[in-house]
Amino acid sequence: MHRDGLQRLTITGSGAFPWQVDGDHLGDATHLEILHEPRALTLVVP
């Protein structure tokens, strides 16, 4: 599924589920809230 223009996404499980970022396990959660921060990271590409 593809959605344009989202600024916030909430994922709710029916129980605890494992989650990770960049391959690092960050524990178990029953819900996650993901925010879009377009200016949070500046990339410099040579």
C-alpha positions, 0 to 999 in steps of 0.5 A, a space after each residue: 500500500 502507498 499513501 502520499 502526504 502522511 505526516 503521522 502513522 500509528 501502528 497498533 498490534 493485537 498484542 506485543 510485537 518486536 520492532 527494529 531500526 536499521 537492524 537493531 532490535 529495540 524491544 517489543 511494543 503494542 503500538 508505534 507512532 511514526 512521525 514524518 520530520 522532513 528537515 530532521 536530517 541533512 544529507 551532503 552528497 559529493 
